[in-house]
Amino acid sequence: MIRLLYCSQAKPDFTKETLDEILLISRKNNSTAGITGVLVHGGGMFMQVLEGPEQQVLRTYMKILDDKRHTDSRIIHISPVKERLFDNWTMGVIEAEPLTFEHVAKLRAHRLESVTADAFYQVMREFNAMLVKT
């Protein structure tokens, strides 16, 4: 099983209705594929965590790359995991102000380097805590 975190830019014409559509389809498809995770959206940006069987997560990410509702998708971190952090969420959502994205700024700044598993895990726990509150 793996956990993948990526970020991307929403297209300028992105709407609340578009977000609702993404969530509806993602929850259905993720449930079938055994994928869990969270989508963070705000300030014209997306961050998404996908976790589940390696092949399903990678196939899902490849579909995401083809989605024309966003651009400049970049993997921030990917790692093997033994257990899920978002096991209750086929696709949770966090609507965030741009400053919230500071949670992954350090990971993104060092994306070409090796990021410790502990640093990545801490960011994922912070996302999970935000989900529980919403």
N, CA, C and O atoms as a MOPAC input file, in Angstrom:
PM7 MOZYME 1SCF
protein

 N      0.85500 1    -1.16900 1     0.00000 1
 C      0.00000 1     0.00000 1     0.00000 1
 C      0.90500 1     1.23700 1     0.00000 1
 O      1.98300 1     1.23300 1     0.59300 1
 N      0.43800 1     2.30500 1    -0.68500 1
 C      1.20800 1     3.54800 1    -0.74300 1
 C      0.33100 1     4.74400 1    -0.38400 1
 O     -0.89800 1     4.66500 1    -0.39100 1
 N      0.99600 1     5.84600 1    -0.07100 1
 C      0.33200 1     7.13200 1     0.13600 1
 C      1.02100 1     8.12300 1    -0.78700 1
 O      2.24800 1     8.21500 1    -0.80600 1
 N      0.22700 1     8.86500 1    -1.55400 1
 C      0.74000 1     9.82100 1    -2.52800 1
 C      0.12000 1    11.18300 1    -2.23700 1
 O     -1.08900 1    11.28800 1    -2.02800 1
 N      0.94300 1    12.21600 1    -2.22500 1
 C      0.48600 1    13.59400 1    -2.05200 1
 C      0.91300 1    14.38000 1    -3.27700 1
 O      2.08400 1    14.35900 1    -3.65700 1
 N     -0.04100 1    15.07800 1    -3.90200 1
 C      0.30600 1    15.93600 1    -5.03400 1
 C     -0.37400 1    17.28300 1    -4.85100 1
 O     -1.30800 1    17.41800 1    -4.06100 1
 N      0.10200 1    18.27100 1    -5.58500 1
 C     -0.55500 1    19.57600 1    -5.62100 1
 C     -0.71600 1    19.98500 1    -7.08100 1
 O      0.02200 1    19.53100 1    -7.95500 1
 N     -1.69700 1    20.85000 1    -7.32500 1
 C     -1.94200 1    21.35400 1    -8.67100 1
 C     -2.67700 1    22.67700 1    -8.58800 1
 O     -3.11900 1    23.09200 1    -7.51700 1
 N     -2.80200 1    23.33300 1    -9.72800 1
 C     -3.50900 1    24.61100 1    -9.84700 1
 C     -4.88400 1    24.37200 1   -10.46000 1
 O     -5.00600 1    23.70600 1   -11.48800 1
 N     -5.91300 1    24.92100 1    -9.82600 1
 C     -7.25700 1    24.84900 1   -10.40900 1
 C     -7.32200 1    25.78700 1   -11.60500 1
 O     -6.67100 1    26.83200 1   -11.61600 1
 N     -8.10700 1    25.41300 1   -12.61100 1
 C     -8.34500 1    26.31000 1   -13.74500 1
 C     -9.15000 1    27.51600 1   -13.25800 1
 O     -9.90900 1    27.39100 1   -12.29700 1
 N     -9.00500 1    28.67100 1   -13.89200 1
 C     -9.68100 1    29.89500 1   -13.42700 1
 C    -11.20300 1    29.78400 1   -13.35700 1
 O    -11.82900 1    30.46900 1   -12.54900 1
 N    -11.80300 1    28.94300 1   -14.17900 1
 C    -13.26500 1    28.83200 1   -14.19500 1
 C    -13.79300 1    27.76200 1   -13.23700 1
 O    -14.94700 1    27.35000 1   -13.34900 1
 N    -12.96500 1    27.31200 1   -12.30500 1
 C    -13.36000 1    26.27500 1   -11.35600 1
 C    -14.43900 1    26.81300 1   -10.41300 1
 O    -14.31200 1    27.92100 1    -9.89100 1
 N    -15.50400 1    26.02900 1   -10.19600 1
 C    -16.63300 1    26.45700 1    -9.36300 1
 C    -16.90300 1    25.45400 1    -8.24900 1
 O    -16.35600 1    24.35200 1    -8.23800 1
 N    -17.74800 1    25.85400 1    -7.32300 1
 C    -18.19900 1    24.97800 1    -6.24700 1
 C    -18.90400 1    23.74900 1    -6.82300 1
 O    -18.75200 1    22.64100 1    -6.30800 1
 N    -19.66900 1    23.94900 1    -7.88400 1
 C    -20.35800 1    22.83300 1    -8.52900 1
 C    -19.36400 1    21.83700 1    -9.10900 1
 O    -19.59800 1    20.62900 1    -9.07000 1
 N    -18.26400 1    22.33300 1    -9.64400 1
 C    -17.22700 1    21.46000 1   -10.18200 1
 C    -16.60500 1    20.63900 1    -9.05500 1
 O    -16.35700 1    19.44400 1    -9.21400 1
 N    -16.35600 1    21.28200 1    -7.92600 1
 C    -15.81000 1    20.57000 1    -6.76300 1
 C    -16.77200 1    19.47500 1    -6.31300 1
 O    -16.34900 1    18.34900 1    -6.05000 1
 N    -18.05000 1    19.79200 1    -6.22400 1
 C    -19.04800 1    18.79700 1    -5.82300 1
 C    -19.06400 1    17.60900 1    -6.78300 1
 O    -19.19900 1    16.46200 1    -6.35600 1
 N    -18.92800 1    17.88400 1    -8.06600 1
 C    -18.89300 1    16.82900 1    -9.08300 1
 C    -17.66000 1    15.93800 1    -8.89800 1
 O    -17.76100 1    14.71300 1    -8.96800 1
 N    -16.51300 1    16.54900 1    -8.66400 1
 C    -15.27700 1    15.79500 1    -8.43400 1
 C    -15.43200 1    14.88000 1    -7.22800 1
 O    -15.05100 1    13.71000 1    -7.27500 1
 N    -15.99100 1    15.41600 1    -6.14700 1
 C    -16.14500 1    14.62500 1    -4.92900 1
 C    -17.09900 1    13.45400 1    -5.13100 1
 O    -16.82800 1    12.34600 1    -4.66800 1
 N    -18.20000 1    13.68900 1    -5.81100 1
 C    -19.18000 1    12.63500 1    -6.05500 1
 C    -18.56000 1    11.48200 1    -6.84500 1
 O    -18.70700 1    10.31700 1    -6.47600 1
 N    -17.87400 1    11.81500 1    -7.92300 1
 C    -17.25800 1    10.78900 1    -8.77200 1
 C    -16.09100 1    10.11000 1    -8.05100 1
 O    -15.93900 1     8.89100 1    -8.12500 1
 N    -15.26600 1    10.90100 1    -7.35200 1
 C    -14.10800 1    10.34400 1    -6.64600 1
 C    -14.53500 1     9.36100 1    -5.56900 1
 O    -13.94400 1     8.29000 1    -5.42600 1
 N    -15.55100 1     9.72300 1    -4.82200 1
 C    -15.99400 1     8.83900 1    -3.74300 1
 C    -16.48600 1     7.50700 1    -4.28500 1
 O    -16.21700 1     6.45700 1    -3.70200 1
 N    -17.19600 1     7.54800 1    -5.38100 1
 C    -17.68400 1     6.30500 1    -5.99400 1
 C    -16.51800 1     5.47400 1    -6.51600 1
 O    -16.41000 1     4.28900 1    -6.19900 1
 N    -15.64600 1     6.08400 1    -7.31400 1
 C    -14.52200 1     5.36100 1    -7.90800 1
 C    -13.52700 1     4.87300 1    -6.85900 1
 O    -13.01700 1     3.75700 1    -6.95400 1
 N    -13.25200 1     5.71000 1    -5.85900 1
 C    -12.28900 1     5.33700 1    -4.82500 1
 C    -12.78800 1     4.16800 1    -3.99100 1
 O    -12.01400 1     3.28800 1    -3.61500 1
 N    -14.07000 1     4.16200 1    -3.70700 1
 C    -14.64700 1     3.06400 1    -2.94400 1
 C    -14.43200 1     1.74200 1    -3.67800 1
 O    -14.04800 1     0.74200 1    -3.07100 1
 N    -14.67700 1     1.74400 1    -4.96800 1
 C    -14.49900 1     0.54600 1    -5.79600 1
 C    -13.03100 1     0.12200 1    -5.86100 1
 O    -12.72800 1    -1.07100 1    -5.85100 1
 N    -12.12600 1     1.09300 1    -5.92700 1
 C    -10.69000 1     0.80400 1    -6.08100 1
 C     -9.97400 1     0.57500 1    -4.75300 1
 O     -8.79700 1     0.21600 1    -4.74900 1
 N    -10.65700 1     0.77200 1    -3.62700 1
 C    -10.01300 1     0.60300 1    -2.33100 1
 C     -9.09100 1     1.74300 1    -1.96900 1
 O     -8.10000 1     1.55200 1    -1.26400 1
 N     -9.41800 1     2.93800 1    -2.45200 1
 C     -8.59400 1     4.13100 1    -2.20200 1
 C     -9.28500 1     5.01500 1    -1.17300 1
 O    -10.50400 1     5.18700 1    -1.19800 1
 N     -8.48700 1     5.57100 1    -0.27100 1
 C     -8.96900 1     6.56700 1     0.67400 1
 C     -8.10100 1     7.80600 1     0.53500 1
 O     -7.03700 1     7.76700 1    -0.08100 1
 N     -8.56900 1     8.91300 1     1.11800 1
 C     -7.75700 1    10.11900 1     1.04800 1
 C     -8.52800 1    11.37700 1     1.34100 1
 O     -9.64200 1    11.34500 1     1.86500 1
 N     -7.90600 1    12.49600 1     0.98700 1
 C     -8.48000 1    13.80600 1     1.24600 1
 C     -8.07200 1    14.76600 1     0.13000 1
 O     -6.95900 1    14.70800 1    -0.39100 1
 N     -9.00400 1    15.64700 1    -0.21900 1
 C     -8.75300 1    16.70600 1    -1.19200 1
 C     -8.80100 1    18.03700 1    -0.45500 1
 O     -9.80500 1    18.37200 1     0.17400 1
 N     -7.72100 1    18.78400 1    -0.53600 1
 C     -7.65700 1    20.11900 1     0.05900 1
 C     -7.75400 1    21.10500 1    -1.09400 1
 O     -7.00000 1    21.02200 1    -2.06400 1
 N     -8.70300 1    22.05000 1    -0.97500 1
 C     -8.93800 1    22.99700 1    -2.06000 1
 C     -9.07700 1    24.39900 1    -1.49400 1
 O     -9.73100 1    24.60300 1    -0.47100 1
 N     -8.46200 1    25.36100 1    -2.16100 1
 C     -8.60500 1    26.75100 1    -1.76300 1
 C     -7.59500 1    27.62800 1    -2.47900 1
 O     -6.51100 1    27.17500 1    -2.84600 1
 N     -7.95700 1    28.87700 1    -2.67300 1
 C     -7.03900 1    29.82200 1    -3.28400 1
 C     -6.56600 1    29.40700 1    -4.66200 1
 O     -5.45700 1    29.74900 1    -5.07100 1
 N     -7.40800 1    28.66700 1    -5.38700 1
 C     -7.02600 1    28.23700 1    -6.72900 1
 C     -6.05600 1    27.07700 1    -6.76300 1
 O     -5.48200 1    26.77100 1    -7.80900 1
 N     -5.86800 1    26.43100 1    -5.62500 1
 C     -4.93700 1    25.30800 1    -5.54400 1
 C     -5.64300 1    24.05200 1    -5.06700 1
 O     -6.68000 1    24.10900 1    -4.40800 1
 N     -5.05600 1    22.91900 1    -5.41600 1
 C     -5.47200 1    21.62200 1    -4.89500 1
 C     -4.27300 1    20.94500 1    -4.26600 1
 O     -3.14500 1    21.08300 1    -4.73700 1
 N     -4.52900 1    20.21500 1    -3.19900 1
 C     -3.60100 1    19.21200 1    -2.69100 1
 C     -4.46400 1    17.99500 1    -2.43900 1
 O     -5.56800 1    18.10800 1    -1.90600 1
 N     -3.97100 1    16.84900 1    -2.81500 1
 C     -4.74000 1    15.64300 1    -2.59700 1
 C     -3.83000 1    14.53700 1    -2.10800 1
 O     -2.71000 1    14.36300 1    -2.58800 1
 N     -4.34200 1    13.79300 1    -1.13900 1
 C     -3.67100 1    12.61500 1    -0.63300 1
 C     -4.48600 1    11.41500 1    -1.09000 1
 O     -5.70000 1    11.36700 1    -0.89600 1
 N     -3.81500 1    10.45500 1    -1.69500 1
 C     -4.43000 1     9.19100 1    -2.07900 1
 C     -3.66900 1     8.08900 1    -1.36900 1
 O     -2.43900 1     8.09100 1    -1.34200 1
 N     -4.40500 1     7.14600 1    -0.79300 1
 C     -3.73300 1     6.00800 1    -0.16400 1
 C     -4.50200 1     4.73600 1    -0.49000 1
 O     -5.73200 1     4.72900 1    -0.54400 1
 N     -3.75800 1     3.67200 1    -0.70500 1
 C     -4.36700 1     2.40600 1    -1.04400 1
 C     -3.38700 1     1.52400 1    -1.78100 1
 O     -2.18300 1     1.77900 1    -1.76900 1
 N     -3.90400 1     0.46900 1    -2.43500 1
 C     -3.02700 1    -0.43000 1    -3.19500 1
 C     -2.24500 1     0.35200 1    -4.25800 1
 O     -2.79000 1     1.20900 1    -4.95400 1
 N     -0.97300 1     0.03300 1    -4.35900 1
 C     -0.06700 1     0.80100 1    -5.22700 1
 C     -0.60600 1     0.98200 1    -6.64300 1
 O     -0.66600 1     2.10800 1    -7.13700 1
 N     -0.99300 1    -0.09300 1    -7.29400 1
 C     -1.45200 1     0.00500 1    -8.68000 1
 C     -2.70200 1     0.86900 1    -8.81000 1
 O     -2.81800 1     1.64400 1    -9.76000 1
 N     -3.64000 1     0.74900 1    -7.86900 1
 C     -4.86400 1     1.54900 1    -7.94000 1
 C     -4.57400 1     3.03000 1    -7.71800 1
 O     -5.13900 1     3.88700 1    -8.39800 1
 N     -3.70000 1     3.32500 1    -6.77300 1
 C     -3.34700 1     4.73400 1    -6.52200 1
 C     -2.66300 1     5.31800 1    -7.75200 1
 O     -2.99200 1     6.42800 1    -8.17100 1
 N     -1.72600 1     4.59500 1    -8.33200 1
 C     -1.01600 1     5.11500 1    -9.50100 1
 C     -1.94300 1     5.25900 1   -10.71000 1
 O     -1.83200 1     6.23000 1   -11.45900 1
 N     -2.84300 1     4.31500 1   -10.90400 1
 C     -3.81900 1     4.44100 1   -11.99700 1
 C     -4.72300 1     5.64700 1   -11.78300 1
 O     -5.02200 1     6.38500 1   -12.72200 1
 N     -5.15000 1     5.84000 1   -10.55000 1
 C     -6.00600 1     6.99000 1   -10.24100 1
 C     -5.25700 1     8.29100 1   -10.49500 1
 O     -5.81900 1     9.23300 1   -11.05200 1
 N     -3.99300 1     8.34800 1   -10.09000 1
 C     -3.21500 1     9.56000 1   -10.32100 1
 C     -3.04100 1     9.82000 1   -11.81400 1
 O     -3.06200 1    10.97500 1   -12.24100 1
 N     -2.87200 1     8.78900 1   -12.60200 1
 C     -2.75300 1     8.97400 1   -14.05200 1
 C     -4.04100 1     9.56400 1   -14.63000 1
 O     -3.98300 1    10.40400 1   -15.52800 1
 N     -5.18700 1     9.14000 1   -14.13300 1
 C     -6.46200 1     9.72900 1   -14.56700 1
 C     -6.54300 1    11.19100 1   -14.14300 1
 O     -7.02900 1    12.03900 1   -14.89200 1
 N     -6.07000 1    11.47400 1   -12.95000 1
 C     -6.07800 1    12.84800 1   -12.43800 1
 C     -5.23000 1    13.74700 1   -13.34500 1
 O     -5.60400 1    14.88900 1   -13.60800 1
 N     -4.10500 1    13.24000 1   -13.81700 1
 C     -3.24400 1    14.02000 1   -14.70400 1
 C     -3.96700 1    14.42900 1   -15.98500 1
 O     -3.68200 1    15.48600 1   -16.54900 1
 N     -4.89400 1    13.60100 1   -16.44300 1
 C     -5.64200 1    13.90400 1   -17.67100 1
 C     -6.81800 1    14.84900 1   -17.45000 1
 O     -7.42700 1    15.31100 1   -18.41500 1
 N     -7.14400 1    15.14200 1   -16.19700 1
 C     -8.29300 1    15.98800 1   -15.87900 1
 C     -7.98600 1    17.44400 1   -16.26200 1
 O     -7.00400 1    18.01800 1   -15.79200 1
 N     -8.81800 1    18.02600 1   -17.10200 1
 C     -8.58900 1    19.38200 1   -17.61900 1
 C     -9.03900 1    20.48500 1   -16.66100 1
 O     -8.92900 1    21.66600 1   -16.99300 1
 N     -9.54400 1    20.12100 1   -15.47600 1
 C    -10.00400 1    21.13000 1   -14.51400 1
 C     -8.87300 1    21.68100 1   -13.65800 1
 O     -9.08700 1    22.55100 1   -12.81300 1
 N     -7.65600 1    21.16100 1   -13.88600 1
 C     -6.48500 1    21.66000 1   -13.16700 1
 C     -5.24900 1    21.49500 1   -14.02900 1
 O     -5.26500 1    20.78900 1   -15.03700 1
 N     -4.16800 1    22.16200 1   -13.61600 1
 C     -2.90700 1    22.09600 1   -14.35300 1
 C     -1.74400 1    21.97300 1   -13.37200 1
 O     -1.92300 1    22.06000 1   -12.15800 1
 N     -0.57200 1    21.77400 1   -13.91600 1
 C      0.67400 1    21.79500 1   -13.15700 1
 C      0.65200 1    20.85100 1   -11.95700 1
 O      1.04300 1    21.23100 1   -10.85400 1
 N      0.19900 1    19.63000 1   -12.17600 1
 C      0.16600 1    18.63900 1   -11.10700 1
 C      1.57700 1    18.13500 1   -10.81800 1
 O      2.32400 1    17.77400 1   -11.72700 1
 N      1.92100 1    18.11900 1    -9.53400 1
 C      3.25700 1    17.68600 1    -9.12500 1
 C      3.16300 1    16.78900 1    -7.90200 1
 O      2.51300 1    17.13500 1    -6.91600 1
 N      3.80600 1    15.65500 1    -7.97100 1
 C      3.87100 1    14.79400 1    -6.79500 1
 C      4.83700 1    15.42100 1    -5.79900 1
 O      5.98100 1    15.73700 1    -6.12600 1
 N      4.34800 1    15.59000 1    -4.58200 1
 C      5.16900 1    16.14900 1    -3.50800 1
 C      5.86400 1    15.03300 1    -2.74100 1
 O      7.03900 1    15.13500 1    -2.38700 1
 N      5.11300 1    13.96900 1    -2.49300 1
 C      5.68300 1    12.86000 1    -1.73400 1
 C      4.91900 1    11.58600 1    -2.05200 1
 O      3.71100 1    11.61200 1    -2.28300 1
 N      5.62300 1    10.50000 1    -2.05900 1
 C      5.00800 1     9.18500 1    -2.22800 1
 C      5.80000 1     8.22400 1    -1.36100 1
 O      7.03000 1     8.24200 1    -1.35500 1
 N      5.08000 1     7.38200 1    -0.62700 1
 C      5.78500 1     6.44600 1     0.24800 1
 C      4.94500 1     5.20800 1     0.50200 1
 O      3.71600 1     5.24800 1     0.43800 1
 N      5.62800 1     4.10500 1     0.79200 1
 C      4.89000 1     2.90700 1     1.18800 1
 C      4.33600 1     3.12500 1     2.60600 1
 O      4.95000 1     3.81400 1     3.42100 1
 N      3.18700 1     2.53600 1     2.88200 1
 C      2.58700 1     2.63400 1     4.21400 1
 C      2.03800 1     1.27400 1     4.61400 1
 O      1.70600 1     0.44000 1     3.77200 1
 N      1.95400 1     1.07800 1     5.91400 1
 C      1.40000 1    -0.17300 1     6.42600 1
 C     -0.06700 1    -0.01600 1     6.79800 1
 O     -0.83100 1    -0.98100 1     6.78000 1
 N     -0.45100 1     1.20300 1     7.13300 1
 C     -1.84700 1     1.44100 1     7.50200 1
 C     -2.30900 1     2.79100 1     6.98000 1
 O     -1.50300 1     3.67700 1     6.69400 1
 N     -3.60000 1     2.92500 1     6.86500 1
 C     -4.20900 1     4.14300 1     6.34500 1
 C     -4.38100 1     5.17500 1     7.45500 1
 O     -4.61700 1     4.83600 1     8.61500 1
 N     -4.25800 1     6.42400 1     7.07400 1
 C     -4.60600 1     7.52200 1     7.97200 1
 C     -6.01800 1     8.01200 1     7.71500 1
 O     -6.66000 1     8.55800 1     8.61200 1
 N     -6.51000 1     7.82100 1     6.49000 1
 C     -7.81900 1     8.34300 1     6.09700 1
 C     -8.79500 1     7.19700 1     5.82700 1
 O     -9.57900 1     7.24700 1     4.87800 1
 N     -8.73800 1     6.16700 1     6.67000 1
 C     -9.51900 1     4.96600 1     6.41100 1
 C    -11.02700 1     5.17700 1     6.41900 1
 O    -11.76300 1     4.34300 1     5.89100 1
 N    -11.49700 1     6.25800 1     6.99900 1
 C    -12.94200 1     6.54600 1     7.01500 1
 C    -13.37400 1     7.47400 1     5.88500 1
 O    -14.52900 1     7.89800 1     5.84400 1
 N    -12.46800 1     7.79300 1     4.97500 1
 C    -12.75100 1     8.80000 1     3.95200 1
 C    -12.41500 1     8.27600 1     2.55900 1
 O    -11.24200 1     8.21500 1     2.19000 1
 N    -13.44100 1     7.89300 1     1.77200 1
 C    -13.15400 1     7.54400 1     0.38600 1
 C    -12.67400 1     8.77900 1    -0.35600 1
 O    -11.92300 1     8.66900 1    -1.32500 1
 N    -13.10300 1     9.95500 1     0.09200 1
 C    -12.52000 1    11.21800 1    -0.33400 1
 C    -13.06700 1    12.31800 1     0.57000 1
 O    -14.13900 1    12.87300 1     0.32700 1
 N    -12.30300 1    12.61700 1     1.61800 1
 C    -12.65200 1    13.74400 1     2.47100 1
 C    -12.29100 1    15.03100 1     1.75500 1
 O    -11.52500 1    15.02400 1     0.79100 1
 N    -12.84500 1    16.13400 1     2.22900 1
 C    -12.52900 1    17.42400 1     1.61200 1
 C    -12.26100 1    18.44600 1     2.70000 1
 O    -12.94000 1    18.48100 1     3.72600 1
 N    -11.27200 1    19.26700 1     2.45900 1
 C    -10.96600 1    20.40300 1     3.32900 1
 C    -10.94600 1    21.62500 1     2.43400 1
 O    -10.12400 1    21.71900 1     1.52200 1
 N    -11.84200 1    22.55900 1     2.68800 1
 C    -11.82700 1    23.83200 1     1.96200 1
 C    -10.92800 1    24.74600 1     2.77500 1
 O    -11.19300 1    25.00000 1     3.95000 1
 N     -9.87300 1    25.23800 1     2.15900 1
 C     -8.83200 1    25.92500 1     2.89600 1
 C     -8.48700 1    27.26500 1     2.28100 1
 O     -8.59100 1    27.46900 1     1.07200 1
 N     -8.08000 1    28.15700 1     3.13600 1
 C     -7.50100 1    29.41200 1     2.68200 1
 C     -6.08200 1    29.10100 1     2.19400 1
 O     -5.47700 1    28.11800 1     2.62200 1
 N     -5.56000 1    29.93300 1     1.30600 1
 C     -4.20700 1    29.66100 1     0.79300 1
 C     -3.15700 1    29.45500 1     1.88200 1
 O     -2.22000 1    28.68200 1     1.68400 1
 N     -3.29100 1    30.12700 1     3.02400 1
 C     -2.28500 1    29.97600 1     4.07500 1
 C     -2.25400 1    28.56700 1     4.63900 1
 O     -1.22000 1    28.12800 1     5.14300 1
 N     -3.36300 1    27.85300 1     4.56500 1
 C     -3.39600 1    26.48000 1     5.05800 1
 C     -2.41400 1    25.61200 1     4.29900 1
 O     -1.92600 1    24.61300 1     4.82800 1
 N     -2.12400 1    25.98100 1     3.07800 1
 C     -1.22500 1    25.18400 1     2.26100 1
 C      0.20800 1    25.23000 1     2.77900 1
 O      1.07800 1    24.53100 1     2.26000 1
 N      0.45600 1    26.04000 1     3.78800 1
 C      1.77000 1    26.04400 1     4.41900 1
 C      2.09400 1    24.68600 1     5.03700 1
 O      3.26000 1    24.37100 1     5.27400 1
 N      1.05800 1    23.87800 1     5.29800 1
 C      1.28400 1    22.54800 1     5.86500 1
 C      2.20500 1    21.71500 1     4.98400 1
 O      2.92200 1    20.84900 1     5.48300 1
 N      2.19100 1    21.96700 1     3.69200 1
 C      3.04300 1    21.16800 1     2.80800 1
 C      4.13300 1    22.00500 1     2.14000 1
 O      4.87800 1    21.49200 1     1.30600 1
 N      4.23400 1    23.27200 1     2.49200 1
 C      5.24500 1    24.12600 1     1.86200 1
 C      6.64500 1    23.55500 1     2.04900 1
 O      7.45200 1    23.56200 1     1.12000 1
 N      6.93000 1    23.06300 1     3.24200 1
 C      8.24800 1    22.49900 1     3.50200 1
 C      8.48500 1    21.24900 1     2.66200 1
 O      9.57800 1    21.05000 1     2.13000 1
 N      7.45700 1    20.40500 1     2.54400 1
 C      7.59400 1    19.20900 1     1.71700 1
 C      7.82800 1    19.58200 1     0.25800 1
 O      8.66800 1    18.98700 1    -0.41800 1
 N      7.07400 1    20.57700 1    -0.22400 1
 C      7.21500 1    20.97800 1    -1.62400 1
 C      8.58400 1    21.58700 1    -1.89300 1
 O      9.19000 1    21.33000 1    -2.93300 1
 N      9.07200 1    22.40000 1    -0.94800 1
 C     10.36700 1    23.04400 1    -1.12400 1
 C     11.49000 1    22.01700 1    -1.23700 1
 O     12.51800 1    22.27000 1    -1.86600 1
 N     11.28200 1    20.85600 1    -0.62100 1
 C     12.32200 1    19.83200 1    -0.62100 1
 C     11.92500 1    18.60900 1    -1.43000 1
 O     12.41200 1    17.50800 1    -1.17500 1
 N     11.02900 1    18.80100 1    -2.42000 1
 C     10.49100 1    17.65300 1    -3.15400 1
 C     11.55000 1    16.89500 1    -3.95300 1
 O     11.35100 1    15.72500 1    -4.27800 1
 N     12.65400 1    17.53200 1    -4.26900 1
 C     13.69500 1    16.83500 1    -5.01000 1
 C     14.68100 1    16.13200 1    -4.07700 1
 O     15.58700 1    15.42600 1    -4.52100 1
 N     14.48600 1    16.34000 1    -2.78400 1
 C     15.33800 1    15.70500 1    -1.78900 1
 C     14.54500 1    14.58800 1    -1.11600 1
 O     13.35600 1    14.40600 1    -1.37900 1
 N     15.19900 1    13.87100 1    -0.27400 1
 C     14.52100 1    12.83800 1     0.49400 1
 C     13.88800 1    13.48000 1     1.72500 1
 O     14.58300 1    14.05600 1     2.56300 1
 N     12.56300 1    13.37600 1     1.82700 1
 C     11.84100 1    13.91100 1     2.98100 1
 C     11.65200 1    12.76900 1     3.96400 1
 O     11.29300 1    11.65900 1     3.57100 1
 N     11.89200 1    13.03600 1     5.22700 1
 C     11.76000 1    11.95800 1     6.20100 1
 C     10.31800 1    11.49200 1     6.29000 1
 O      9.38500 1    12.27600 1     6.11600 1
 N     10.15200 1    10.23600 1     6.55800 1
 C      8.81100 1     9.66500 1     6.70100 1
 C      8.06900 1    10.33900 1     7.85000 1
 O      6.85600 1    10.53100 1     7.77300 1
 N      8.77900 1    10.69900 1     8.90700 1
 C      8.13400 1    11.35100 1    10.05000 1
 C      7.55500 1    12.71100 1     9.67900 1
 O      6.45700 1    13.05600 1    10.11800 1
 N      8.27900 1    13.48500 1     8.87500 1
 C      7.77900 1    14.80000 1     8.45700 1
 C      6.53000 1    14.64700 1     7.60100 1
 O      5.56200 1    15.38800 1     7.77700 1
 N      6.54400 1    13.70200 1     6.68500 1
 C      5.38300 1    13.44800 1     5.83000 1
 C      4.20500 1    12.96400 1     6.66800 1
 O      3.08000 1    13.43300 1     6.49200 1
 N      4.45700 1    12.03600 1     7.56800 1
 C      3.40300 1    11.48400 1     8.41500 1
 C      2.75400 1    12.58300 1     9.26500 1
 O      1.53700 1    12.57800 1     9.45600 1
 N      3.54700 1    13.51000 1     9.76800 1
 C      3.00800 1    14.59800 1    10.59600 1
 C      2.05900 1    15.47800 1     9.79100 1
 O      1.00700 1    15.86800 1    10.29700 1
 N      2.41000 1    15.79700 1     8.55600 1
 C      1.52900 1    16.59300 1     7.69800 1
 C      0.22700 1    15.84700 1     7.45400 1
 O     -0.84600 1    16.44900 1     7.47600 1
 N      0.31100 1    14.55000 1     7.22300 1
 C     -0.90000 1    13.75100 1     6.98400 1
 C     -1.78000 1    13.71200 1     8.23200 1
 O     -3.00500 1    13.75200 1     8.12200 1
 N     -1.17700 1    13.63400 1     9.40400 1
 C     -1.95100 1    13.65200 1    10.65900 1
 C     -2.65400 1    14.99900 1    10.83000 1
 O     -3.78000 1    15.05000 1    11.32600 1
 N     -2.00300 1    16.08100 1    10.42600 1
 C     -2.63900 1    17.40500 1    10.50900 1
 C     -3.84500 1    17.47800 1     9.57700 1
 O     -4.88000 1    18.02900 1     9.95000 1
 N     -3.72400 1    16.93100 1     8.37800 1
 C     -4.87300 1    16.87100 1     7.47100 1
 C     -6.00500 1    16.06700 1     8.09900 1
 O     -7.16600 1    16.47400 1     8.05500 1
 N     -5.66000 1    14.93000 1     8.67800 1
 C     -6.67500 1    14.07400 1     9.28900 1
 C     -7.37800 1    14.81000 1    10.42700 1
 O     -8.59300 1    14.68400 1    10.58000 1
 N     -6.64500 1    15.56600 1    11.21500 1
 C     -7.24600 1    16.33700 1    12.30900 1
 C     -8.20700 1    17.39400 1    11.75300 1
 O     -9.25100 1    17.65100 1    12.35300 1
 N     -7.86900 1    18.00100 1    10.62800 1
 C     -8.76600 1    18.97500 1    10.01300 1
 C    -10.04000 1    18.31300 1     9.53500 1
 O    -11.11700 1    18.90200 1     9.63200 1
 N     -9.93700 1    17.09700 1     9.02000 1
 C    -11.11200 1    16.38200 1     8.53500 1
 C    -12.07500 1    16.07200 1     9.66700 1
 O    -13.28600 1    16.23200 1     9.51400 1
 N    -11.56200 1    15.64200 1    10.77400 1
 C    -12.40600 1    15.28400 1    11.90000 1
 C    -13.20000 1    16.49800 1    12.37600 1
 O    -14.34000 1    16.35800 1    12.82000 1
 N    -12.60700 1    17.68100 1    12.28700 1
 C    -13.25500 1    18.90000 1    12.74700 1
 C    -14.33600 1    19.37900 1    11.79200 1
 O    -15.25600 1    20.07800 1    12.21700 1
 N    -14.25100 1    19.02000 1    10.50400 1
 C    -15.21500 1    19.53000 1     9.52900 1
 C    -16.47300 1    18.71700 1     9.49600 1
 O    -17.38300 1    19.02000 1     8.72500 1

